[in-house]
């Protein structure tokens, strides 16, 4: 690739391909630079270090996943779509669970991501604070199941349980449980007004 055509986006695109090819442990700025046709120091114009690059990769993957979810009339259906989109995304990006649990994000990146999530859940028919709590629980659940699905022992584990079905079943149980909590809070508020 011509260094003049090199952008943060093209570097992140190639970093994702490198992760899928070689795994998270196989990612180095030297390897990435070779793949984009530049010397490793050139990448420092775009990312201060490998950690910053991996944070950009994680942010890109998550935001693309988030943007893939269409609007829904009911919060439960949006949360289900969010969970299944996370599950699909984590299944297509090698070592994504490890990427999420080992990569630090700059406060500005975290704020951008949080604001994008808030913009999506604000449209839902549930208080924003509840929606933010629920989507966080869904992220944790799906990342946990993804860790099982991509663990070195995943093949042996899959002979004991159906990981895909278990992840989606637990997603549905989480949403149903949160719906029951929200309904109970509404009843309690209604009673306190009487």
C-alpha positions in Angstrom: 0.0 0.0 0.0 1.2 3.5 -0.8 2.1 5.4 2.4 0.1 8.4 1.0 -3.0 6.2 0.9 -2.5 4.9 4.4 -5.1 6.0 6.9 -6.2 5.0 10.4 -9.1 3.2 8.9 -6.9 1.1 6.5 -4.6 0.3 9.4 -7.5 -0.9 11.6 -8.9 -2.9 8.7 -5.6 -4.7 8.2 -5.2 -5.1 12.0 -8.5 -6.9 12.1 -7.4 -9.2 9.3 -4.1 -9.9 11.1 -6.0 -10.8 14.3 -8.2 -13.2 12.4 -5.2 -14.7 10.6 -2.7 -14.9 13.5 -4.7 -14.4 16.7 -4.2 -11.6 19.2 -0.8 -13.0 20.2 0.4 -12.8 16.6 -0.3 -9.0 16.3 2.8 -6.8 16.3 3.3 -3.4 14.8 6.1 -4.8 12.7 3.9 -7.5 11.1 1.1 -5.0 10.6 3.5 -2.5 9.0 4.7 -5.2 6.6 1.1 -6.0 5.7 0.3 -2.4 4.8 3.6 -1.9 3.1 5.3 0.6 5.4 8.0 0.5 8.0 6.8 0.0 11.6 7.7 3.6 12.7 5.2 5.0 10.2 2.4 3.5 12.2 3.3 5.7 15.1 1.9 8.7 13.1 -1.5 7.0 13.6 -1.3 5.2 16.9 1.0 5.9 19.8 1.5 2.2 20.5 0.1 -1.3 20.1 -2.4 -0.8 22.9 -3.9 2.3 21.1 -4.2 0.3 17.9 -6.0 -2.6 19.7 -8.3 -0.1 21.4 -9.2 1.4 17.9 -9.8 -2.1 16.6 -12.1 -3.0 19.5 -13.9 0.3 19.2 -14.4 -0.1 15.5 -15.7 -3.7 15.8 -18.1 -2.8 18.6 -19.5 0.3 16.9 -20.0 -1.5 13.6 -21.9 -4.2 15.6 -24.0 -1.5 17.4 -24.8 0.3 14.2 -25.9 -3.0 12.5 -28.9 -3.2 14.9 -32.1 -1.7 13.5 -34.5 0.3 15.6 -37.1 -1.8 17.4 -40.5 -0.7 19.0 -39.9 -2.7 22.2 -36.7 -2.6 24.3 -36.7 -6.3 24.8 -36.5 -7.0 21.1 -33.7 -4.4 20.6 -31.7 -5.9 23.5 -32.2 -9.4 22.0 -31.0 -8.1 18.6 -28.0 -6.4 20.4 -27.1 -9.6 22.2 -27.3 -11.7 19.0 -25.3 -9.1 17.0 -22.6 -9.2 19.7 -22.6 -13.0 19.6 -22.3 -13.1 15.8 -19.6 -10.4 15.9 -17.6 -12.1 18.6 -17.8 -15.4 16.7 -16.3 -13.8 13.5 -13.4 -12.0 15.2 -10.7 -14.3 16.5 -9.8 -13.7 20.1 -12.4 -11.0 20.5 -13.2 -11.9 24.1 -9.5 -11.6 25.0 -9.3 -8.3 23.1 -12.2 -6.9 25.2 -10.8 -8.2 28.5 -7.2 -7.2 28.0 -7.3 -3.9 26.0 -7.5 -0.6 27.7 -9.4 2.3 26.2 -8.6 6.0 26.5 -11.3 8.0 28.3 -12.3 9.7 25.0 -12.9 6.4 23.3 -14.9 5.1 26.2 -17.0 8.3 26.2 -17.6 8.1 22.4 -18.7 4.5 22.7 -20.9 5.2 25.7 -22.5 8.1 23.9 -23.3 6.0 20.9 -24.9 3.4 23.1 -26.9 6.0 24.9 -28.1 7.5 21.6 -29.4 4.0 20.6 -31.0 3.1 23.9 -32.6 6.6 24.4 -35.1 5.6 21.7 -36.3 2.6 23.6 -39.4 2.4 25.7 -37.5 1.9 29.0 -35.7 4.4 31.2 -32.2 5.1 29.9 -30.5 4.1 33.2 -32.2 0.6 33.0 -31.3 0.3 29.3 -27.6 1.1 30.0 -27.5 -1.4 32.8 -29.2 -4.1 30.7 -26.9 -3.6 27.7 -23.9 -3.8 30.0 -25.1 -7.1 31.4 -25.6 -8.4 27.9 -22.1 -7.4 26.9 -20.7 -9.2 29.9 -22.8 -12.3 29.2 -21.9 -12.5 25.5 -18.2 -11.9 26.2 -18.2 -14.6 28.8 -19.8 -17.1 26.5 -17.5 -16.0 23.7 -14.5 -16.8 26.0 -15.8 -20.3 26.3 -16.5 -20.6 22.6 -12.9 -19.6 21.7 -11.0 -21.2 24.6 -8.4 -23.9 23.9 -10.8 -26.4 25.4 -13.9 -25.2 23.4 -14.0 -28.3 21.2 -14.2 -30.6 24.3 -16.7 -28.3 26.0 -18.9 -28.3 22.9 -19.3 -32.1 23.4 -21.0 -31.4 26.7 -23.0 -28.3 26.0 -24.3 -26.4 22.9 -22.5 -23.1 23.4 -24.5 -21.2 20.8 -27.9 -22.3 22.2 -26.7 -21.7 25.8 -25.6 -18.2 25.0 -28.9 -17.3 23.3 -30.9 -19.0 26.0 -29.1 -17.1 28.7 -29.6 -13.8 26.7 -33.3 -14.5 26.7 -33.3 -15.3 30.4 -31.4 -12.1 31.2 -33.9 -10.0 29.2 -36.9 -11.7 30.8 -35.4 -11.2 34.3 -34.7 -7.5 33.7 -38.2 -7.1 32.3 -39.6 -8.6 35.5 -37.5 -6.3 37.6 -38.6 -3.2 35.6 -42.3 -4.3 35.9 -41.9 -4.8 39.6 -40.4 -1.3 40.0 -43.3 0.2 38.0 -45.8 -1.6 40.3 -44.0 -0.3 43.4 -43.9 3.3 42.0 -47.6 3.0 41.2 -48.4 1.8 44.7 -46.4 4.5 46.4 -48.4 7.2 44.5 -51.7 5.8 45.9 
